[in-house]
Amino acid sequence: MGLLDGKVAIITGAASGQGAAEARMFAAEGARVVLADVNPAGAEVAASIGGKGVIFKKLDISQADQWQEVVAGALNAFEKIDVLVNNAALNDNHLPIEETEYEHFEKLIRINMLGTFLGMKTVLPAMRSARSGSIINISSTAALRGMPSIFDYGATKWAIRGMSRHAALDLAKYGIRVNAVFPGIIDTPMMEAVTTPETRAEF
């Protein structure tokens, strides 16, 4: 018996890194999994996991209409949604506030913050009808203390921490749990893009 037998989970950012690892772990524990990612390589990850209980859906998490399509696809394939893992995020530069441009800050808000909100909002009707569910928002240790030179990324991860706490209080009456996870530095493709090999070795 797996820990997640009979559960249905949507995992965003599942084409690589933490999301792909989460998808493999969920499937190994018996869950049926919807891998969602703007990167079509997520289909290859789904195929590598295998089985009828694993599917891929293309998703730009900043777009409400695409969230509706993914949730509808999950319900059509598996009839329910027990778990949402809001894992997808963007961290493509490390800059202090004086070098942070408006356009980039807005982009990270749309992807990291708005994307997390849209995920919670869109799965809510199905979970509320079932009177149960688990929403897991992936934040960061950057949301536990101030850090230099990651102003926009850190701000959005603090926002995810706050949204998770408020949503947990709002949704408890429906039997829906909301938790935030605060990973430390993990050697993923996203981290590789904003660090040097020497920096990663130090980490």
Order of alpha helices (4+ residues) and beta strands (2+ residues): beta-alpha-beta-alpha-beta-alpha-beta-alpha-alpha-beta-alpha-beta-alpha-alpha
